Amino acid sequence: MKILVYIARILVGALFVVSGVIKANDALGFSYKLEEYFENGALAYRVRDLFGWDSFSLEFMMEYALPIAIFMCTAEIVLGFAVLFGTKIRFAVFSLIALTIMFFFLTLHTATCDPTANFTEVTTVSTQSDQLAMMERRMENNDKVSITEENEEFVTFSEEMPVQCVTDCGCFGDAMKGSLGRSLTPWESWTKDLILMILIIPIFLYRDKIKINTLKEDIIIYSASMVFILFLSWVFNWYFFLLFFTVGFLLYYGSKRLLFNRFLKWIPIGLATILSLGLIYYTLNHLPLRDYRAYAVGKSIPEQMVLPEGAQPSIFENIFFYKNKSTGTVEEFTEANYPWDDDNYEFVDRKTKLIQEGDKPAITDFTITADDGNDYAPDFFNEEAYIFMLVAYDINKTDAAAMKKINTFVDQCNTDGNYFIGISASLYEDMEKFKHGNQTMFDFYTCDAITLKTIVRANPGIVLMKKGEILAKWNGNDLPDYTEVKETYLK
C-alpha cells in the first residue's frame, strides 16, 4: 500500500504541477475558455434544467474570469507540490478531490453536449427600451420568442436559443494541440479526470499516515517526479517544467532546512504560491513564455489557411425523407436504398449528415476587413514591405498608456516604407473614437474577436509580419524602439 501511495503521489502531484504551469503560462487564454463556459448557452442551461431555476445564469462571472483563472492555475500548482512535499496533506487531498470532481463533471458536460439542441432562455425586462428591443426580436424571430407574462411594470418572455458546446475543455490549453497536433477530445479529458480520481483514492485513504518527507523520501520523490515531468516535457515540447519544478522543490527544501518546524507546514505552501503568482504576473504583463498557437513566431498564416497534402476530408452522407403513400408516414433512407423509382413513395426532404469530421486548416477565420467589407489579408500577404499590426480585440478595453510611444514608432515605420495597421473586433465608431482620442495615424481593420485573442495575448499587442509569416510579437507595454526593431528584424 505504501508503494502504491508513493506512485499515486508522484503521478498526481507532478501532473497537477505541469497542468498548472501550462495554464499559468497563458492565464489570459485560460480566462477566455472560462468565459465560454460562463455564457448562458454553455453550462448554465444544464443547471437550469437540473434544478428548475429559470433565471439562473453564470454570465455575471465573466468579468471575474481572469481572477478565477489565476486562482485555479495557482491552486493546481500549489496542491501538486503539497502532495509531493507531504505538507498539509489533509488540506491538499480534500482540495484536490473537490477540484477533480469539478473538472470531472465539467468534462462530462462537454462530452455529452449536443450542438444541435436548443434551450429556453427566460428574460424579464422592465424598461420601455428593453421591452421595445424584445418586441423587435419577437418580430424578427416570431417562432422562437414568446411572451409568458406581461403587465404594466414588466414583461417576461422566453426564447429558444442554440446550445453552445465548448468542444475543447482547455485542460492543457493549446499546449497539446501545438505539440501533438490535436487537443484531448472531451471524452479523453473525462477519462483523464476519472483516472486522476482513482489515483487520489489511495492518497485519501492513507492521508493520516503521510508526513513531511524525510531526506530519503525527498530524493526518491524528486527523482521519480523529474522522470515523469521529463516525459511530459517531451510530450509538450517544453522543458521549462523541469526548471520550474526544481526551483519549487529547492524552495521547499530550503525552508525545511532553515526554518523552525512549527512554521514548516504552511511555509512551503506559501513559497509555491509566490512562485506560481510570479510566473502568472510575468506572462500577463508580457506574453506567454511558450506560444503553442497557430500564430506563434515563425509560423506562416497563409500556409496554415490551407489543408496540407494527405489531409483527410470530412465524410458526409445524404439522408432522404420519403412519404409512404399507403401509410402516410415519412420514412428515412440513405443513398443506397432510397426509393427513387417507387411510385408508392413521395419525396419530402433531403438532409446532409456529417459522418466523420475530417482535418481542418489550423487557421480558418483570419481576415483584415476594411469598412468597405473587403478582406485585404491576401494583399498584405503579398506585400513586399514589413507589416506591423496593432491587435486590440476590444478597443474600449485597450490600454492606451503605450500609445504615445506607439505613435512615434508608427511615424518611423511609415518613413521607412513599411506598414502599420490596427485590427480590432470593435465597431468602426469605437475605433474612430479611439483614433481621434489617441491621435493615431494608421488605419483600422476588423477581424473576429476570438481570432484576435488567439493571435496575441495582449490588448493591445503588436505583431510583425512579412509575406504572412509572423516574425515577432510584443505586448503593447514592451514594444522596443523602432531603431532596435529595425536592426533586429527588418533585414
C-alpha positions as CSV (number, residue, x, y, z in Angstrom):
1,M,0.0,0.0,0.0
2,K,2.8,2.4,0.9
3,I,4.5,1.9,-2.6
4,L,1.1,2.5,-4.3
5,V,0.7,5.7,-2.3
6,Y,4.1,6.9,-3.4
7,I,3.3,6.2,-7.0
8,A,-0.1,7.9,-6.8
9,R,1.5,11.0,-5.1
10,I,4.2,11.3,-7.8
11,L,1.8,10.9,-10.7
12,V,-1.0,13.2,-9.3
13,G,1.4,15.8,-7.9
14,A,3.6,16.1,-10.9
15,L,0.7,16.1,-13.3
16,F,-1.1,18.9,-11.4
17,V,2.1,21.0,-11.3
18,V,2.6,20.6,-15.1
19,S,-1.1,21.3,-15.8
20,G,-1.0,24.4,-13.6
21,V,2.2,25.7,-15.2
22,I,0.7,25.2,-18.7
23,K,-2.3,27.3,-17.6
24,A,-0.2,29.8,-15.7
25,N,1.9,30.4,-18.9
26,D,-1.3,31.5,-20.6
27,A,-3.7,32.6,-17.8
28,L,-5.4,35.1,-20.1
29,G,-6.2,32.3,-22.6
30,F,-7.5,30.1,-19.8
31,S,-9.8,33.0,-18.7
32,Y,-11.1,33.2,-22.3
33,K,-12.0,29.5,-22.0
34,L,-13.8,30.1,-18.7
35,E,-15.8,32.9,-20.4
36,E,-17.1,30.3,-22.9
37,Y,-18.4,28.2,-20.0
38,F,-20.0,31.2,-18.3
39,E,-22.1,32.0,-21.3
40,N,-25.8,31.1,-20.9
41,G,-25.8,28.6,-23.7
42,A,-22.8,26.6,-22.4
43,L,-23.3,25.4,-18.8
44,A,-26.0,27.5,-17.1
45,Y,-28.8,25.9,-19.1
46,R,-27.8,22.4,-17.7
47,V,-28.1,23.8,-14.2
48,R,-31.5,25.3,-15.0
49,D,-32.8,22.1,-16.4
50,L,-31.5,20.1,-13.5
51,F,-32.8,22.3,-10.7
52,G,-35.6,24.1,-12.5
53,W,-34.0,27.6,-12.0
54,D,-35.4,29.5,-14.9
55,S,-33.4,32.7,-14.2
56,F,-30.1,31.0,-13.3
57,S,-27.1,32.5,-15.2
58,L,-23.3,32.4,-15.0
59,E,-22.8,35.5,-17.2
60,F,-22.1,37.7,-14.1
61,M,-18.9,35.6,-13.6
62,M,-17.5,36.6,-17.0
63,E,-15.9,39.8,-15.5
64,Y,-14.2,37.7,-12.9
65,A,-12.9,35.1,-15.4
66,L,-9.3,36.3,-15.1
67,P,-9.1,36.2,-11.3
68,I,-10.8,32.8,-11.3
69,A,-8.3,31.6,-13.9
70,I,-5.4,32.9,-11.8
71,F,-6.7,31.2,-8.7
72,M,-7.2,27.9,-10.5
73,C,-3.7,27.9,-12.0
74,T,-2.2,28.7,-8.7
75,A,-4.3,26.1,-6.9
76,E,-3.2,23.3,-9.3
77,I,0.5,24.1,-8.8
78,V,0.4,24.5,-5.1
79,L,-1.7,21.4,-4.4
80,G,0.5,19.4,-6.7
81,F,3.6,20.5,-4.7
82,A,1.8,19.9,-1.4
83,V,1.1,16.3,-2.3
84,L,4.7,15.8,-3.3
85,F,6.2,17.5,-0.3
86,G,3.8,15.7,2.1
87,T,2.9,19.0,3.8
88,K,-0.7,20.0,4.8
89,I,-1.8,16.7,3.2
90,R,-5.3,16.7,4.5
91,F,-5.9,20.2,3.1
92,A,-4.3,19.2,-0.1
93,V,-6.1,16.0,-0.7
94,F,-9.6,17.3,0.1
95,S,-8.9,20.3,-2.2
96,L,-7.7,18.0,-4.9
97,I,-10.8,15.9,-4.6
98,A,-13.0,19.0,-4.9
99,L,-11.0,20.3,-7.9
100,T,-11.0,16.9,-9.7
101,I,-14.8,16.4,-9.1
102,M,-15.4,19.8,-10.6
103,F,-13.3,19.0,-13.7
104,F,-14.9,15.6,-13.9
105,F,-18.4,16.9,-14.2
106,L,-17.3,19.8,-16.4
107,T,-15.6,17.5,-18.9
108,L,-18.7,15.2,-18.7
109,H,-20.9,18.1,-19.6
110,T,-18.6,19.0,-22.5
111,A,-18.5,15.4,-23.8
112,T,-22.3,15.0,-23.7
113,C,-23.2,18.4,-25.1
114,D,-25.5,18.3,-28.2
115,P,-24.6,21.1,-30.6
116,T,-27.9,20.7,-32.4
117,A,-30.0,21.2,-29.3
118,N,-31.8,24.3,-28.1
119,F,-32.6,25.6,-24.6
120,T,-35.2,28.0,-23.4
121,E,-33.9,31.4,-22.2
122,V,-36.4,33.2,-19.9
123,T,-35.9,37.0,-19.6
124,T,-37.7,39.7,-17.6
125,V,-37.5,43.3,-18.8
126,S,-39.0,46.4,-17.2
127,T,-37.8,49.5,-19.0
128,Q,-39.6,50.6,-22.1
129,S,-36.5,50.5,-24.3
130,D,-35.8,46.9,-23.2
131,Q,-39.4,46.0,-24.0
132,L,-39.2,47.5,-27.4
133,A,-36.0,45.6,-28.1
134,M,-37.7,42.4,-27.0
135,M,-40.6,43.1,-29.3
136,E,-38.3,43.7,-32.3
137,R,-36.6,40.3,-31.6
138,R,-40.0,38.7,-31.5
139,M,-41.0,40.2,-34.8
140,E,-37.7,39.0,-36.4
141,N,-37.9,35.5,-35.0
142,N,-41.5,35.0,-34.0
143,D,-41.4,31.2,-33.9
144,K,-38.8,31.2,-31.1
145,V,-39.8,34.1,-28.9
146,S,-43.0,34.1,-26.8
147,I,-44.4,36.3,-24.0
148,T,-45.0,34.3,-20.8
149,E,-46.1,37.2,-18.5
150,E,-47.0,40.8,-19.2
151,N,-48.2,43.7,-17.0
152,E,-47.7,47.4,-16.6
153,E,-44.3,47.0,-14.8
154,F,-42.5,44.3,-16.6
155,V,-42.6,41.7,-19.4
156,T,-41.3,38.2,-19.2
157,F,-40.6,36.3,-22.4
158,S,-39.0,33.0,-23.3
159,E,-36.8,32.4,-26.3
160,E,-35.4,29.3,-27.9
161,M,-31.6,29.6,-28.1
162,P,-29.0,27.2,-29.6
163,V,-26.8,25.3,-27.1
164,Q,-23.2,26.4,-27.2
165,C,-20.9,23.4,-26.9
166,V,-17.3,24.0,-25.7
167,T,-15.5,21.4,-27.8
168,D,-12.2,21.9,-26.2
169,C,-12.3,21.9,-22.4
170,G,-9.0,23.7,-22.1
171,C,-7.4,21.1,-19.8
172,F,-4.0,21.7,-21.3
173,G,-4.6,25.0,-23.0
174,D,-3.3,25.0,-26.5
175,A,-0.2,23.0,-25.5
176,M,-1.3,19.6,-26.7
177,K,-2.6,21.0,-29.9
178,G,0.6,22.9,-30.6
179,S,2.8,20.0,-29.7
180,L,1.0,16.8,-30.8
181,G,-1.3,18.4,-33.4
182,R,-4.6,18.0,-31.5
183,S,-6.2,18.6,-28.2
184,L,-7.7,15.9,-26.0
185,T,-11.3,15.1,-27.0
186,P,-13.9,15.8,-24.4
187,W,-14.3,12.1,-23.7
188,E,-10.5,11.7,-23.4
189,S,-10.4,14.6,-20.9
190,W,-13.2,13.0,-19.0
191,T,-11.2,9.7,-18.9
192,K,-8.1,11.6,-17.7
193,D,-10.1,13.1,-14.8
194,L,-11.6,9.7,-14.0
195,I,-8.1,8.2,-13.8
196,L,-7.0,11.1,-11.5
197,M,-9.9,10.4,-9.2
198,I,-8.9,6.8,-9.0
199,L,-5.2,7.8,-8.2
200,I,-6.3,10.2,-5.5
201,I,-8.2,7.4,-3.6
202,P,-5.1,5.7,-2.1
203,I,-3.7,9.2,-1.1
204,F,-7.0,9.9,0.6
205,L,-7.2,6.6,2.4
206,Y,-3.5,6.9,3.6
207,R,-3.7,10.7,4.3
208,D,-3.3,10.4,8.1
209,K,0.0,8.5,7.7
210,I,1.6,10.9,5.2
211,K,4.0,13.2,6.9
212,I,6.5,15.7,5.6
213,N,9.1,13.9,3.6
214,T,12.3,12.6,5.1
215,L,15.5,13.3,3.2
216,K,15.3,9.8,1.6
217,E,11.7,10.4,0.6
218,D,12.7,13.8,-0.9
219,I,15.3,12.2,-3.1
220,I,13.0,9.4,-4.2
221,I,10.0,11.6,-4.9
222,Y,12.1,14.4,-6.6
223,S,13.9,11.9,-8.8
224,A,10.8,9.9,-9.8
225,S,8.8,13.1,-10.4
226,M,11.6,14.5,-12.6
227,V,11.4,11.4,-14.8
228,F,7.7,11.8,-15.2
229,I,8.0,15.6,-15.8
230,L,10.8,14.9,-18.4
231,F,8.3,12.7,-20.2
232,L,5.6,15.4,-20.1
233,S,8.2,18.0,-21.2
234,W,8.9,15.8,-24.3
235,V,5.1,15.5,-24.9
236,F,4.6,19.2,-24.8
237,N,7.9,20.1,-26.3
238,W,8.8,22.5,-23.5
239,Y,11.4,21.8,-20.8
240,F,10.7,24.8,-18.7
241,F,8.6,22.4,-16.5
242,L,11.9,20.8,-15.2
243,L,13.3,24.2,-14.2
244,F,10.1,25.4,-12.5
245,F,9.7,22.1,-10.6
246,T,13.3,22.2,-9.5
247,V,13.0,25.7,-8.2
248,G,9.8,24.9,-6.4
249,F,11.4,21.8,-4.8
250,L,14.5,23.8,-3.8
251,L,12.4,26.5,-2.1
252,Y,10.6,23.8,-0.2
253,Y,13.8,22.0,0.8
254,G,15.5,25.3,1.8
255,S,12.6,26.2,4.1
256,K,12.7,22.7,5.5
257,R,16.4,23.1,6.4
258,L,16.4,26.7,7.7
259,L,13.1,27.3,9.4
260,F,11.6,26.1,12.7
261,N,9.3,23.1,12.5
262,R,6.3,25.0,13.9
263,F,6.3,27.2,10.8
264,L,7.2,24.4,8.4
265,K,3.8,23.1,7.2
266,W,2.5,26.3,5.7
267,I,5.8,27.9,4.5
268,P,6.3,25.5,1.5
269,I,2.6,26.3,0.5
270,G,3.3,30.0,0.7
271,L,6.6,29.7,-1.3
272,A,4.9,27.6,-4.0
273,T,2.1,30.2,-4.2
274,I,4.6,33.1,-4.6
275,L,6.4,31.1,-7.3
276,S,3.2,30.4,-9.2
277,L,1.9,34.0,-9.0
278,G,5.3,35.3,-10.1
279,L,5.0,33.2,-13.3
280,I,1.4,34.4,-13.9
281,Y,2.3,38.0,-13.3
282,Y,5.2,37.9,-15.8
283,T,3.2,36.3,-18.6
284,L,0.2,38.6,-18.1
285,N,2.3,41.7,-18.2
286,H,4.4,40.5,-21.2
287,L,3.5,37.4,-23.3
288,P,3.4,33.7,-22.6
289,L,6.9,32.1,-22.4
290,R,5.8,29.4,-24.8
291,D,3.4,30.1,-27.6
292,Y,1.6,26.9,-28.8
293,R,-0.9,28.7,-31.1
294,A,-1.1,28.8,-34.8
295,Y,0.1,32.4,-34.7
296,A,3.4,31.7,-32.9
297,V,6.5,33.4,-34.1
298,G,8.0,31.6,-37.1
299,K,4.7,30.3,-38.5
300,S,3.0,31.4,-41.7
301,I,-0.6,32.4,-41.6
302,P,-1.4,31.8,-45.3
303,E,0.3,28.4,-45.3
304,Q,-1.9,27.4,-42.3
305,M,-5.1,28.5,-44.0
306,V,-5.0,25.6,-46.5
307,L,-5.0,21.9,-45.8
308,P,-1.7,20.1,-46.2
309,E,-1.2,17.2,-48.6
310,G,-2.7,14.0,-47.3
311,A,-5.3,15.7,-45.1
312,Q,-8.5,13.7,-44.7
313,P,-11.6,15.5,-45.8
314,S,-14.9,15.3,-43.9
315,I,-17.3,12.5,-44.8
316,F,-20.9,13.4,-45.3
317,E,-23.9,11.3,-46.1
318,N,-27.2,12.3,-47.8
319,I,-30.3,11.3,-45.8
320,F,-33.6,11.2,-47.8
321,F,-37.1,11.5,-46.4
322,Y,-39.9,9.9,-48.4
323,K,-43.6,9.8,-47.6
324,N,-45.1,6.3,-47.8
325,K,-48.4,7.0,-49.7
326,S,-50.0,3.8,-48.3
327,T,-49.4,4.5,-44.6
328,G,-48.9,8.3,-44.7
329,T,-45.7,8.1,-42.7
330,V,-42.4,9.7,-43.6
331,E,-39.5,7.2,-43.7
332,E,-35.8,7.8,-43.7
333,F,-33.4,6.4,-46.3
334,T,-29.8,6.6,-47.4
335,E,-28.3,6.9,-50.9
336,A,-28.0,3.1,-51.0
337,N,-31.7,2.3,-50.6
338,Y,-33.8,5.4,-51.2
339,P,-37.0,4.6,-53.3
340,W,-36.4,6.9,-56.2
341,D,-38.3,4.7,-58.6
342,D,-41.1,3.5,-56.3
343,D,-44.4,5.2,-57.1
344,N,-45.7,4.4,-53.6
345,Y,-43.2,6.9,-52.2
346,E,-43.2,10.7,-52.5
347,F,-40.0,12.7,-51.9
348,V,-40.3,15.1,-48.9
349,D,-36.8,16.4,-48.0
350,R,-33.1,15.7,-48.1
351,K,-30.5,16.5,-45.4
352,T,-26.7,16.2,-45.3
353,K,-25.4,14.4,-42.3
354,L,-21.7,14.6,-41.1
355,I,-20.5,11.0,-40.6
356,Q,-16.9,11.7,-39.8
357,E,-15.2,15.1,-39.3
358,G,-12.1,15.4,-41.3
359,D,-9.0,17.6,-41.0
360,K,-9.3,21.4,-40.9
361,P,-6.8,24.1,-41.6
362,A,-5.0,25.4,-38.5
363,I,-6.3,28.9,-39.3
364,T,-9.8,29.3,-40.7
365,D,-11.0,32.8,-39.7
366,F,-8.2,35.3,-40.2
367,T,-9.3,38.4,-42.1
368,I,-8.2,42.0,-42.5
369,T,-11.5,43.5,-43.4
370,A,-11.9,47.2,-44.2
371,D,-15.0,49.3,-43.8
372,D,-15.9,48.7,-47.4
373,G,-16.5,45.0,-46.5
374,N,-13.5,43.7,-48.5
375,D,-10.9,41.3,-47.0
376,Y,-7.4,42.7,-47.7
377,A,-5.5,39.9,-46.0
378,P,-4.3,38.4,-49.3
379,D,-3.0,41.9,-50.3
380,F,-1.0,42.2,-47.1
381,F,0.3,38.6,-47.5
382,N,1.7,39.6,-50.9
383,E,3.2,42.9,-49.8
384,E,7.0,43.2,-50.0
385,A,7.2,45.6,-47.1
386,Y,7.0,44.7,-43.4
387,I,3.6,44.8,-41.8
388,F,3.1,45.9,-38.2
389,M,-0.3,45.1,-36.7
390,L,-1.7,46.6,-33.5
391,V,-4.1,43.9,-32.3
392,A,-6.8,45.0,-29.9
393,Y,-9.8,42.7,-29.8
394,D,-11.8,45.2,-27.8
395,I,-10.7,48.8,-28.4
396,N,-12.7,50.0,-25.4
397,K,-10.6,47.9,-23.1
398,T,-7.3,48.7,-24.8
399,D,-4.6,50.1,-22.6
400,A,-3.9,53.5,-24.1
401,A,-0.8,54.2,-21.8
402,A,1.6,53.0,-24.5
403,M,0.0,54.8,-27.4
404,K,2.4,57.8,-27.3
405,K,5.4,55.5,-27.8
406,I,3.5,53.5,-30.5
407,N,2.6,56.7,-32.4
408,T,6.3,57.6,-32.6
409,F,7.0,54.1,-33.7
410,V,4.4,54.5,-36.4
411,D,5.9,57.6,-37.8
412,Q,9.3,56.0,-38.1
413,C,7.8,52.9,-39.6
414,N,6.0,54.8,-42.3
415,T,9.1,56.8,-43.1
416,D,10.9,53.5,-43.9
417,G,8.1,52.5,-46.3
418,N,6.6,49.8,-44.0
419,Y,3.0,49.5,-42.9
420,F,1.4,49.9,-39.5
421,I,-2.2,48.9,-39.2
422,G,-4.7,48.3,-36.4
423,I,-7.0,45.3,-36.2
424,S,-10.0,45.1,-33.8
425,A,-13.3,43.4,-33.4
426,S,-14.9,46.6,-32.2
427,L,-17.4,48.8,-34.0
428,Y,-15.9,51.3,-36.5
429,E,-17.4,54.1,-34.5
430,D,-15.4,53.0,-31.4
431,M,-12.3,52.6,-33.5
432,E,-12.7,56.1,-34.9
433,K,-13.2,57.5,-31.4
434,F,-10.0,55.7,-30.2
435,K,-8.0,57.0,-33.2
436,H,-9.0,60.6,-32.5
437,G,-8.6,60.3,-28.8
438,N,-5.1,58.9,-29.1
439,Q,-4.0,60.9,-32.3
440,T,-3.2,57.7,-34.2
441,M,-2.2,58.0,-37.8
442,F,-2.9,54.5,-39.0
443,D,-5.9,52.7,-40.4
444,F,-8.0,50.2,-38.5
445,Y,-9.5,46.9,-39.9
446,T,-11.7,44.3,-38.4
447,C,-11.4,40.7,-37.6
448,D,-13.2,38.2,-35.3
449,A,-12.6,38.8,-31.6
450,I,-11.7,35.1,-30.9
451,T,-9.1,35.2,-33.6
452,L,-7.6,38.3,-32.3
453,K,-7.5,36.9,-28.8
454,T,-5.7,33.9,-30.3
455,I,-3.1,35.9,-32.3
456,V,-1.6,37.7,-29.2
457,R,-2.4,37.5,-25.5
458,A,-2.4,41.3,-25.0
459,N,-4.8,44.2,-25.6
460,P,-3.1,45.8,-27.4
461,G,-0.4,43.6,-28.8
462,I,2.0,44.3,-31.7
463,V,2.6,41.7,-34.4
464,L,5.4,42.0,-37.0
465,M,4.6,40.1,-40.2
466,K,6.1,39.8,-43.7
467,K,4.5,37.7,-46.5
468,G,2.2,36.3,-43.9
469,E,5.0,35.0,-41.7
470,I,5.0,36.0,-38.0
471,L,8.4,37.5,-37.3
472,A,7.9,38.9,-33.8
473,K,5.2,39.7,-31.2
474,W,5.2,42.1,-28.3
475,N,2.8,43.2,-25.5
476,G,2.0,46.8,-26.1
477,N,3.9,47.6,-22.9
478,D,7.1,46.0,-24.3
479,L,7.3,47.4,-27.8
480,P,11.0,48.3,-28.3
481,D,12.2,51.5,-30.1
482,Y,11.9,51.3,-33.8
483,T,15.7,51.5,-34.3
484,E,16.1,48.4,-32.2
485,V,13.4,46.6,-34.1
486,K,14.9,47.6,-37.4
487,E,18.3,46.3,-36.5
488,T,17.0,43.0,-35.2
489,Y,14.2,42.1,-37.6
490,L,14.0,44.4,-40.6
491,K,16.8,42.9,-42.7
